[in-house]
């Protein structure tokens, strides 16, 4: 399944497959030892709607992102492929074969598989952050239902089993053994066995494994990156800028308490700050308006009023430099309505957009700011869209910092100190320094 934030995760805009091969480069099997893993990304565009000639393409298309981990589960071990998702808590596996799923986990073949009863502490207490409350099935087993913003849903029983990495097993990992559901993208579903939840929740994989932090570095298209579990001293990496994670003790209807939420303080275009009230960047009394850092969403989405201010200021500063797309009604992926026609495939220099967080800033410039989505061959133009979108058009009440804006940025999720750190770097070079690249 595509990587998704629970109830908020957005369908990303290109297919980028990040395959994680678990080659552990440590001499100990302790879960606290750092695990350094290669991320190999590859761009696979698909879903264009073609017009009569093969060289002419319509702009509206749908893409997806998967970040997959290959490992084994059960005794004896069964190989599974799981989507790594920082926006989800519960890890789960397909446990029932159907015509659309090619890879499943068969619990009947695992002697270490143990279903979770309704009366257990796991079922009664540790599922409190699930958007949909768990229930008790006729066999008195803990039953979970997970829903996503794209109308996908999956359900089944909670259970425990041994998850193994490179021959070293970790018993008692809690996950969902899912046997029914509905997918909005069965083609993507068929490529993986399940999903590995990586948010701050009690049942997330990183929480259960006890790692103090994890990091990743996503390269540009068709280049290698790296994923690191645990702490490692990287002397070649520059100092990270940290911003604290926001904690919310009181449950609010529109606030995801286990997401990686940070404080967005403002946005600049070039050197000019957007003229919007600072209060618009803070969650309101319902929790709407939180800012989430998410590796599974492709681009960055802002609440409508902030997006409109950013769009207008960017247009003002690029007058005479960029040419608006001639079709004023075109909206890329339903939420990005600022697109330009560029002749010759050469994008002129434009002002950077800087997101200002508490204690840190993230600048977006160059190819991370304008993304090529297609071309109009008849008119000799390539079409580029602004890589910020309007979350109001997607029906969500949040700011989401997507992974396109995290490319070539070392991202560290420090769970012990409750903060996110980042530093600009060349991710393909980082990968090679860690022995992962060619």
N, C-alpha and C positions, 0 to 999 in steps of 0.2 A: 504494500500500500504506500501511497505517497506520504511523505513526511507532513504531519499536520500538527498545529496547536489544537488542543482539545477545545472544541466549540469556537475557536477563533482562528485556527490556522488557515492560511490562504493558499489557493492553488498557485504554485510558483510558475514562472513564465518561460523557462526553457527546460529541456531535459538535461540534467547534469547528473550523471551516475558517479557517485563516490564509492568505490569498492574498497573496503578495509580488509586487508589480509593480516591475520593475527600472527605475526612473527615477533614473539616477545624477545626483546633484546636486553634482558636482565638475567642475573644468575640466581635469582630467588623467586619462589612462587608466592611470596607474601603479597596480599592484596594492596599493601601500602607501597610496594616497590613500583617505580614508574614503568608503565608499559608504553612503548613508542611504536606507533602503527602507521603504515603508509596510507595516504589517501590518494587514490588515482582518479582524477576527474576527466570526463570526456563529454563533449557537447554533442547531443543527438537531437537536432531539430526535427520535429514532426508535426503533423496535424495542419499544415497549410491547406487552405481551400484554394485549389488551382482554378484559374479562369482559362479560356480555351487554349492558349498557347503555353507550353511547358515553361517558358522563360518568364511568364508573367504570373505573379502570385498576389492573392488577396492578403490583406494584412491581418485579418482576424484569425488567430490560431491559439491552440491550447497546448501547454507543455507541463511537465511535472519534474519534481526533483526527488531522487532517492539517494540516501546515504546508507550504504549497507555494510553490515558486519557479518562475516562468516565465522561460525563457531560450532560446537557440538553441545547437545543437550541430552540428558538421560543416561541410563545404564542398561545395556551397552550404548555408547554414544551414537546419536543421530545428527547428521550435519544439517544445519539450518542457516538461512540467510535472513537477517533482521534489519529493518530500516532503523537507523539511529536518529532519534527525534528528541531534541532539547525542549520541545513544546508539549511533551506528553509525560505522564507519570507511569502508568501501568505498562509493563512489557507483556507482549502476548504472542502466541503462535497459533496458526491454523491447525486445528486438530481433527478436522473432518474433510475428507476428500470430496471435491465436487468438480464439475466439468470445467470450471474456470481457474482452479487452483492446481498448480503443478507440483508444489512443494508443501508437504505437511509434516507435523510432528505427530507420531503415533504413541500416545501415552500407554497403550496396552503392551507395547514392546519394551517399556522401561521399568525395571524393578525398583528404581529410586523415585518414581513418580508418586506423589501423595496429594490427593485432593484436599481442599481446605473446607472444614465444616463450618456451618453458619455460626456456631457458638464460639468459634475461635476468636482470639484477640485481633488477629489479622482482619477478619471479616467485620467485627463489631466496632473496631476503633481505628485501624490504620487505613481504612478506605474513606475517611472523612472528607478528603479533598476531591473525591470523584465528583464530577458534575452531575452524574445520575447515581442516586443511592443504590447500593447493592441490595440484593434480595436473597431469599432462601428458596431453593428449588425443591421439587417433590422428594429428592433423595437427601434433603437437609444439607446440601452443599452450597457454598457461597457463590452466588451468581452475579456476574458483572456485565453491564452494558456500556459501551463506549461509543459516543457519537461525535462526528466532526462537522465542520461548517459546510463541507461540500455534499452533505446528505449521506455520507458513508456512515454505517454503523456496524458494530461487531459485538457479539455477546457469547458468553460461555462461563466456565467455572474457574475460580481461582485455585491454584495448586502450587506445589513446590517440586523442584527437581534440581539436578546437578548441572550447572553450566560450566563448560570446560574450554580453556584457552590453551592451545598448544600442549595438550596433554595434562595440564594442571587444572583440576576440577574444583569448583566452589559449590558445595552442596547447599540445599535449602533455599535456593533463590525463588522468590514468589513471583508468579506470572499468571497470565490468563490463558487457559486452554480453550480456544474459541471454536465453536462448532456451528455457528449460524451468523447471518448478517447480510448487509446489502452494501455493495460497492458502486460508486459512481464511475470507477475506472477499473474494470475487470482486467484490462490488458496489463496495467501496472501491478495489480494485485497478484497476478499469476507469476510474477518474477521473484517474489520473496515469500518466506515462510511466515513472517510476522513483523513485529515492531518492538524496538528496544526504547523504553521511556527513559529520558535523561534529565527531567526537570528536578526541582527541589523537593518533591514529595517524598513521603515516608517509604513508599514502595518503588520509587524509581530505581533503575539499575545502579546508577552511580552511588545512591544513598545506601543501598543494600551491600554493595561491594566495599563501602567504607573508604573510598578514595577522598583525600582532602581537597583535591581540585582536579580539573581536567582542562585541556587546552586543545585548540585546533588552529590550523592555518590553511585557508582555502586559496588555492592558486587561481589564476585566470583560466580561461578555457583550454582544454587539452594539455594540462600540465599537472604534475604531481603535487600533492600536499601532504600534510601530516596530522595525525591525531595522537594525543598523549594523555594517558590516564596517570594521575599521581603528580608528585612534585619532582622537578628536575632543575638543576642549576645550569642554565644556558648562558655561558659567559659571552657568547657572540651576539646575544639578543639585547637590544637596547633597553633602557628602563621602561617599564610599563606604566601607563597612566591608569589610575584606578578610579572607579566610581562605585559608590556603595549600592548594594541591593536594597530595595524597599521591602520592609516587612509590614504585613497587615495582620494584626491579631484578630480583629473583628471581621466575621464573614460579611461580605457585601455582594449583592447580586451580580455585579458586572466586573468584579475584580478576581483575577486568578492568583490566589495566594502562593502557589508553588511555581509560578513562572519566574523567569529571570527578569525581574522588573527593576528598572533604574529611573533616575530623575532626569528628565529632559527639561532643561532650563530655558532654552531659546535656540534660534536658528539664524545663521547669517548667510547672506548671498554676497560673495566678495567680502568686503569689510563692513557691509551695512546690515545691522540686525533687523529682523522682521518687526514691524510695528504692530504687535498683538499683545493683549494682556498676558502677563506672566502666569496668571491663574489658569489660563487655558491649558497649560502643560501639566497641571496637577490633577490627579483623580478627584472627581466630585464625590458627593455624599453617597452615591450609589456604587462607586468604584470605577465608573466609566472614565476613560482617559488615562489609564496606566500605560507605561512605555515598556515594551518587552523586547529583549534581544533574542532573536530566533534564527538559528542556522537553517531551518527548514523552509522558511518563506523566502522567495527569491528577492523581491525588491522591498522598498520601505514605504510604509503607508502612514499617513497623517490624518488626524481629524479634519473634517471639511473646512473649517474656518482657517486653520493654519495652512492647509494645503493651498487654499485659494490665495492667501497672502504670499506664500512662497512662489506660486505660479506667476502671479502678477509681477512680483519683484524680479523674477528671473527673466520674464518677457521684457520688462523695462530695461534691464541691463544688457540684453542681447539684441536690441533693436538694430537692424542693419547688419547683423552678424549671422543670425539664423532666420530661415524662412519657414513660417508656419505651414503645416500640411494643408493642402488645398481642400481636403474634406473636413469641414468643421465639426461634423457629427461623429467622426471616428473616435472611439474610446478603446484603447488597447487593454485587453483582458478585463474590460468592464469597469476599470477604476483609474485608468491613466489616460487623460484626455489632452495632454500636451505633447504633440508630436511634430516633427519637422521634416521637410524634404531637403536632402543634401545631395548636391551634384558631385560626381566623381569620387564618392566615398571618403572624402577628406573632411572631417568635422573641424570647424574652426575653433580656436581657443575661446573658452567661455569661463565666466567666473565660477569658482568653487562654491559648493554649499557646505557649510560647517554646522554640525549638530553639537550643541553645547550641553554637556551633562554636568552634574555636580562633580567637580574635581577633574574633569577630563573633557576633551573635545575629539570629534571624529570628522575629518574632512573628506568630502566626496568630490572628486574631480575627474577630468579626462573621460576614459571609456566607462568608468563606473557611474558617470552622471548622465550620459546619453547612450542608449542601447539600441543597436540596429535590430529592427523587428521585421524588415522585409524591404522590398523595392518595387518601384513602378518603372519597369524596363521601358515601356512606351514613352515615358516622359524623361527617361534618363536620370531618375532620382533614386537614392536610397532613402529609406524612412527610418528615422531615429526618434525614440520616445524618451522623455524625461523619466528617470528611474525613481521618482517619488510618485505615489498614487494617493487617491482619496479613499480613506477607509470608510467614509460614510456611504460611498457607492457600493461597498461590499457588505453593508449591514452590520459592521462591527463598531464597537465603541472603545477603540484603543489605538495607540501608536505601536507600530511593529517595525523593528529595525531588521531588515532582511539580510540574507547572506551575500547578496551581490555587493552590498556596501561594506562587507567584511572581507572581501577578497584582498589578498596581500596585506592582511592585518593579523598579527598574532593575537588570538582571543583566548583569554584565560578566565575560567569560571572558578573562583576561589570560594569553596563552600564553607571552609572553617572561618574565614574572616568576612564572609558575606559580602563579596564584592566582585566586580568584573574588571579585568585589566586588559588593555590592548596597546599595541605598538605597531607602527608601520614597518613592514619588512617584505622581503621577496620570498614568498612561500616555497617556490621551487628550490631556492638556495637553502632555506631552512630545512627542507626535506633532505637535501643532499648532505648537509652538515650532520644530520641525525642518522645518516646511513640508509635512508629510504629511497633516494633518487638514483638515477643512472649515473 
